[in-house]
Amino acid sequence: MLKKSINKKKGEEPLAIHQSALKRAKQNEKRSVRNLHIRSTVKSSVKKVREAIEGKDFEGAQKALAKVIPLIQKARTKGVYHRNTSSRKISRLTREVNALKGQS
């Protein structure tokens, strides 16, 4: 079993009986742990961009945005985000950073 489980309690076995269902349960567990990690990483990076925007730090916001865009795109390729969701997130963050440029 995996070290980190988000759906099961300690010592609890999956409900699957067939070999294929057991395999599918293991795959789903792996994916959910991976997706949780990716989603958390993206959220943390977006938070850094927003903090730089609130602090009126244009350079810092630009650098943080340059780091977060590839993370969002990677999350999209892994299937964590829908393509429209990733595009919307990138667009909104870019618009907020560019608006900060106009204020300076």
Backbone as JSON Lines, residues from 0, in Angstrom:
{"i":0,"aa":"M","n":[0.83,-1.19,0.0],"ca":[0.0,0.0,0.0],"c":[0.87,1.26,0.0]}
{"i":1,"aa":"L","n":[0.28,2.37,-0.31],"ca":[1.0,3.64,-0.32],"c":[1.18,4.17,1.08]}
{"i":2,"aa":"K","n":[2.19,5.0,1.26],"ca":[2.47,5.57,2.57],"c":[1.39,6.54,3.0]}
{"i":3,"aa":"K","n":[0.99,7.42,2.08],"ca":[0.01,8.45,2.42],"c":[-1.34,8.08,1.81]}
{"i":4,"aa":"S","n":[-2.33,7.93,2.62],"ca":[-3.65,7.57,2.14],"c":[-4.62,8.68,2.51]}
{"i":5,"aa":"I","n":[-5.42,9.13,1.55],"ca":[-6.36,10.19,1.83],"c":[-7.79,9.69,1.95]}
{"i":6,"aa":"N","n":[-8.06,8.49,1.43],"ca":[-9.43,7.99,1.41],"c":[-9.7,6.91,2.45]}
{"i":7,"aa":"K","n":[-8.65,6.28,2.96],"ca":[-8.85,5.14,3.83],"c":[-8.34,5.43,5.23]}
{"i":8,"aa":"K","n":[-8.93,4.73,6.19],"ca":[-8.44,4.79,7.55],"c":[-7.32,3.77,7.69]}
{"i":9,"aa":"K","n":[-6.54,3.91,8.73],"ca":[-5.4,3.03,8.94],"c":[-5.86,1.57,9.06]}
{"i":10,"aa":"G","n":[-5.23,0.7,8.28],"ca":[-5.53,-0.71,8.34],"c":[-6.75,-1.14,7.56]}
{"i":11,"aa":"E","n":[-7.42,-0.22,6.91],"ca":[-8.65,-0.55,6.18],"c":[-8.3,-1.08,4.8]}
{"i":12,"aa":"E","n":[-8.94,-2.16,4.4],"ca":[-8.71,-2.77,3.1],"c":[-9.69,-2.21,2.07]}
{"i":13,"aa":"P","n":[-9.3,-2.18,0.79],"ca":[-10.24,-1.73,-0.24],"c":[-11.39,-2.72,-0.4]}
{"i":14,"aa":"L","n":[-12.49,-2.25,-0.92],"ca":[-13.67,-3.1,-1.1],"c":[-13.54,-4.03,-2.3]}
{"i":15,"aa":"A","n":[-12.57,-3.76,-3.16],"ca":[-12.42,-4.54,-4.39],"c":[-12.1,-6.0,-4.09]}
{"i":16,"aa":"I","n":[-12.62,-6.88,-4.93],"ca":[-12.37,-8.31,-4.77],"c":[-11.55,-8.83,-5.95]}
{"i":17,"aa":"H","n":[-11.93,-8.46,-7.17],"ca":[-11.25,-8.94,-8.37],"c":[-9.87,-8.3,-8.48]}
{"i":18,"aa":"Q","n":[-8.99,-9.01,-9.16],"ca":[-7.63,-8.53,-9.34],"c":[-7.61,-7.19,-10.08]}
{"i":19,"aa":"S","n":[-8.43,-7.08,-11.12],"ca":[-8.46,-5.84,-11.9],"c":[-9.0,-4.68,-11.06]}
{"i":20,"aa":"A","n":[-9.97,-4.95,-10.19],"ca":[-10.53,-3.91,-9.34],"c":[-9.52,-3.49,-8.26]}
{"i":21,"aa":"L","n":[-8.74,-4.45,-7.76],"ca":[-7.7,-4.12,-6.79],"c":[-6.64,-3.22,-7.43]}
{"i":22,"aa":"K","n":[-6.27,-3.57,-8.66],"ca":[-5.29,-2.76,-9.38],"c":[-5.83,-1.35,-9.63]}
{"i":23,"aa":"R","n":[-7.08,-1.28,-10.03],"ca":[-7.71,0.02,-10.29],"c":[-7.75,0.86,-9.0]}
{"i":24,"aa":"A","n":[-8.04,0.23,-7.86],"ca":[-8.07,0.94,-6.58],"c":[-6.69,1.49,-6.23]}
{"i":25,"aa":"K","n":[-5.65,0.68,-6.49],"ca":[-4.28,1.15,-6.23],"c":[-3.93,2.33,-7.13]}
{"i":26,"aa":"Q","n":[-4.31,2.24,-8.41],"ca":[-4.02,3.32,-9.35],"c":[-4.73,4.6,-8.95]}
{"i":27,"aa":"N","n":[-5.99,4.47,-8.54],"ca":[-6.75,5.64,-8.12],"c":[-6.13,6.29,-6.89]}
{"i":28,"aa":"E","n":[-5.66,5.47,-5.98],"ca":[-5.01,5.98,-4.76],"c":[-3.75,6.76,-5.12]}
{"i":29,"aa":"K","n":[-2.93,6.2,-6.01],"ca":[-1.7,6.87,-6.45],"c":[-2.03,8.21,-7.1]}
{"i":30,"aa":"R","n":[-3.02,8.2,-7.98],"ca":[-3.38,9.42,-8.7],"c":[-3.92,10.49,-7.77]}
{"i":31,"aa":"S","n":[-4.73,10.09,-6.8],"ca":[-5.31,11.08,-5.9],"c":[-4.24,11.72,-5.03]}
{"i":32,"aa":"V","n":[-3.25,10.95,-4.62],"ca":[-2.14,11.51,-3.84],"c":[-1.33,12.46,-4.71]}
{"i":33,"aa":"R","n":[-1.05,12.06,-5.95],"ca":[-0.3,12.93,-6.87],"c":[-1.06,14.21,-7.15]}
{"i":34,"aa":"N","n":[-2.37,14.08,-7.43],"ca":[-3.18,15.25,-7.74],"c":[-3.24,16.21,-6.55]}
{"i":35,"aa":"L","n":[-3.32,15.67,-5.35],"ca":[-3.36,16.49,-4.15],"c":[-2.06,17.29,-4.02]}
{"i":36,"aa":"H","n":[-0.94,16.65,-4.28],"ca":[0.35,17.32,-4.2],"c":[0.46,18.43,-5.25]}
{"i":37,"aa":"I","n":[0.08,18.12,-6.48],"ca":[0.18,19.11,-7.56],"c":[-0.73,20.3,-7.28]}
{"i":38,"aa":"R","n":[-1.97,20.03,-6.86],"ca":[-2.92,21.09,-6.58],"c":[-2.42,21.99,-5.44]}
{"i":39,"aa":"S","n":[-1.86,21.39,-4.42],"ca":[-1.33,22.13,-3.28],"c":[-0.16,23.01,-3.7]}
{"i":40,"aa":"T","n":[0.74,22.48,-4.53],"ca":[1.89,23.23,-5.0],"c":[1.45,24.44,-5.82]}
{"i":41,"aa":"V","n":[0.47,24.24,-6.69],"ca":[-0.04,25.34,-7.52],"c":[-0.66,26.42,-6.63]}
{"i":42,"aa":"K","n":[-1.46,26.01,-5.65],"ca":[-2.11,26.97,-4.76],"c":[-1.08,27.8,-4.0]}
{"i":43,"aa":"S","n":[-0.03,27.16,-3.51],"ca":[1.01,27.87,-2.78],"c":[1.71,28.89,-3.67]}
{"i":44,"aa":"S","n":[1.98,28.5,-4.91],"ca":[2.65,29.41,-5.85],"c":[1.76,30.59,-6.22]}
{"i":45,"aa":"V","n":[0.46,30.32,-6.41],"ca":[-0.48,31.39,-6.73],"c":[-0.57,32.36,-5.55]}
{"i":46,"aa":"K","n":[-0.51,31.82,-4.35],"ca":[-0.56,32.66,-3.15],"c":[0.63,33.62,-3.1]}
{"i":47,"aa":"K","n":[1.81,33.15,-3.52],"ca":[3.0,34.01,-3.55],"c":[2.82,35.15,-4.55]}
{"i":48,"aa":"V","n":[2.21,34.84,-5.69],"ca":[1.95,35.89,-6.69],"c":[0.99,36.93,-6.12]}
{"i":49,"aa":"R","n":[-0.08,36.46,-5.5],"ca":[-1.08,37.38,-4.94],"c":[-0.49,38.23,-3.82]}
{"i":50,"aa":"E","n":[0.4,37.66,-2.99],"ca":[1.04,38.43,-1.93],"c":[1.92,39.53,-2.52]}
{"i":51,"aa":"A","n":[2.63,39.21,-3.6],"ca":[3.47,40.22,-4.26],"c":[2.6,41.31,-4.86]}
{"i":52,"aa":"I","n":[1.45,40.96,-5.39],"ca":[0.54,41.95,-5.97],"c":[0.01,42.87,-4.88]}
{"i":53,"aa":"E","n":[-0.4,42.29,-3.75],"ca":[-0.91,43.1,-2.64],"c":[0.17,43.99,-2.06]}
{"i":54,"aa":"G","n":[1.43,43.55,-2.12],"ca":[2.55,44.36,-1.63],"c":[3.04,45.37,-2.66]}
{"i":55,"aa":"K","n":[2.36,45.45,-3.8],"ca":[2.71,46.39,-4.88],"c":[4.13,46.16,-5.41]}
{"i":56,"aa":"D","n":[4.59,44.91,-5.35],"ca":[5.93,44.55,-5.81],"c":[5.82,43.97,-7.22]}
{"i":57,"aa":"F","n":[6.01,44.82,-8.22],"ca":[5.83,44.4,-9.61],"c":[6.88,43.36,-10.03]}
{"i":58,"aa":"E","n":[8.14,43.62,-9.68],"ca":[9.22,42.7,-10.06],"c":[9.02,41.32,-9.41]}
{"i":59,"aa":"G","n":[8.7,41.33,-8.13],"ca":[8.47,40.07,-7.43],"c":[7.28,39.32,-7.98]}
{"i":60,"aa":"A","n":[6.23,40.06,-8.33],"ca":[5.03,39.44,-8.9],"c":[5.34,38.81,-10.25]}
{"i":61,"aa":"Q","n":[6.16,39.49,-11.03],"ca":[6.53,38.96,-12.35],"c":[7.34,37.66,-12.21]}
{"i":62,"aa":"K","n":[8.29,37.66,-11.27],"ca":[9.11,36.47,-11.07],"c":[8.26,35.3,-10.57]}
{"i":63,"aa":"A","n":[7.36,35.59,-9.63],"ca":[6.5,34.53,-9.09],"c":[5.55,34.02,-10.18]}
{"i":64,"aa":"L","n":[5.07,34.92,-11.03],"ca":[4.18,34.52,-12.13],"c":[4.92,33.63,-13.12]}
{"i":65,"aa":"A","n":[6.18,33.96,-13.39],"ca":[6.98,33.15,-14.31],"c":[7.18,31.74,-13.77]}
{"i":66,"aa":"K","n":[7.16,31.58,-12.45],"ca":[7.32,30.25,-11.86],"c":[6.0,29.49,-11.81]}
{"i":67,"aa":"V","n":[4.88,30.22,-11.64],"ca":[3.6,29.54,-11.46],"c":[2.98,29.1,-12.79]}
{"i":68,"aa":"I","n":[3.23,29.8,-13.86],"ca":[2.63,29.44,-15.15],"c":[3.01,28.02,-15.58]}
{"i":69,"aa":"P","n":[4.3,27.64,-15.55],"ca":[4.62,26.25,-15.91],"c":[3.99,25.21,-14.97]}
{"i":70,"aa":"L","n":[3.84,25.56,-13.7],"ca":[3.2,24.63,-12.77],"c":[1.74,24.4,-13.13]}
{"i":71,"aa":"I","n":[1.04,25.48,-13.49],"ca":[-0.36,25.34,-13.88],"c":[-0.48,24.54,-15.17]}
{"i":72,"aa":"Q","n":[0.43,24.8,-16.12],"ca":[0.4,24.06,-17.38],"c":[0.72,22.58,-17.17]}
{"i":73,"aa":"K","n":[1.64,22.29,-16.25],"ca":[1.96,20.9,-15.96],"c":[0.76,20.2,-15.31]}
{"i":74,"aa":"A","n":[0.07,20.92,-14.42],"ca":[-1.12,20.36,-13.78],"c":[-2.17,20.04,-14.84]}
{"i":75,"aa":"R","n":[-2.25,20.86,-15.87],"ca":[-3.2,20.61,-16.95],"c":[-2.82,19.35,-17.72]}
{"i":76,"aa":"T","n":[-1.53,19.19,-18.04],"ca":[-1.12,18.02,-18.8],"c":[-1.29,16.73,-18.0]}
{"i":77,"aa":"K","n":[-1.2,16.83,-16.68],"ca":[-1.39,15.65,-15.82],"c":[-2.86,15.34,-15.6]}
{"i":78,"aa":"G","n":[-3.74,16.23,-16.03],"ca":[-5.17,15.99,-15.88],"c":[-5.74,16.48,-14.56]}
{"i":79,"aa":"V","n":[-4.96,17.25,-13.82],"ca":[-5.45,17.77,-12.54],"c":[-6.45,18.9,-12.79]}
{"i":80,"aa":"Y","n":[-6.14,19.76,-13.77],"ca":[-7.03,20.86,-14.14],"c":[-7.52,20.66,-15.56]}
{"i":81,"aa":"H","n":[-8.73,21.11,-15.83],"ca":[-9.26,21.17,-17.19],"c":[-8.51,22.28,-17.92]}
{"i":82,"aa":"R","n":[-8.42,22.18,-19.24],"ca":[-7.63,23.18,-19.98],"c":[-8.2,24.58,-19.85]}
{"i":83,"aa":"N","n":[-9.53,24.7,-19.8],"ca":[-10.12,26.03,-19.63],"c":[-9.81,26.59,-18.25]}
{"i":84,"aa":"T","n":[-9.79,25.74,-17.25],"ca":[-9.48,26.18,-15.9],"c":[-8.05,26.7,-15.83]}
{"i":85,"aa":"S","n":[-7.12,25.96,-16.41],"ca":[-5.72,26.4,-16.37],"c":[-5.55,27.7,-17.15]}
{"i":86,"aa":"S","n":[-6.19,27.82,-18.29],"ca":[-6.11,29.05,-19.08],"c":[-6.69,30.23,-18.31]}
{"i":87,"aa":"R","n":[-7.8,30.0,-17.64],"ca":[-8.44,31.06,-16.86],"c":[-7.54,31.52,-15.71]}
{"i":88,"aa":"K","n":[-6.93,30.57,-15.01],"ca":[-6.06,30.92,-13.9],"c":[-4.86,31.74,-14.37]}
{"i":89,"aa":"I","n":[-4.24,31.29,-15.45],"ca":[-3.08,32.0,-16.0],"c":[-3.48,33.39,-16.46]}
{"i":90,"aa":"S","n":[-4.6,33.49,-17.15],"ca":[-5.06,34.77,-17.67],"c":[-5.34,35.76,-16.56]}
{"i":91,"aa":"R","n":[-6.03,35.33,-15.53],"ca":[-6.38,36.23,-14.43],"c":[-5.15,36.7,-13.67]}
{"i":92,"aa":"L","n":[-4.22,35.79,-13.43],"ca":[-3.01,36.19,-12.72],"c":[-2.18,37.17,-13.55]}
{"i":93,"aa":"T","n":[-2.06,36.89,-14.84],"ca":[-1.3,37.77,-15.73],"c":[-1.94,39.15,-15.78]}
{"i":94,"aa":"R","n":[-3.27,39.18,-15.85],"ca":[-3.98,40.46,-15.89],"c":[-3.76,41.25,-14.6]}
{"i":95,"aa":"E","n":[-3.78,40.57,-13.46],"ca":[-3.55,41.25,-12.19],"c":[-2.14,41.82,-12.11]}
{"i":96,"aa":"V","n":[-1.14,41.06,-12.57],"ca":[0.25,41.53,-12.54],"c":[0.42,42.71,-13.49]}
{"i":97,"aa":"N","n":[-0.16,42.63,-14.68],"ca":[-0.06,43.73,-15.64],"c":[-0.77,44.98,-15.14]}
{"i":98,"aa":"A","n":[-1.86,44.82,-14.41],"ca":[-2.54,45.98,-13.84],"c":[-1.66,46.66,-12.82]}
{"i":99,"aa":"L","n":[-0.85,45.88,-12.13],"ca":[0.09,46.43,-11.15],"c":[1.14,47.29,-11.84]}
{"i":100,"aa":"K","n":[1.52,46.9,-13.04],"ca":[2.5,47.66,-13.82],"c":[1.96,49.06,-14.14]}
{"i":101,"aa":"G","n":[0.68,49.12,-14.48],"ca":[0.05,50.4,-14.79],"c":[-0.06,51.31,-13.59]}
{"i":102,"aa":"Q","n":[-0.14,50.74,-12.39],"ca":[-0.27,51.54,-11.17],"c":[1.06,52.16,-10.76]}
{"i":103,"aa":"S","n":[2.16,51.49,-11.1],"ca":[3.49,51.95,-10.66],"c":[3.91,53.23,-11.32]}
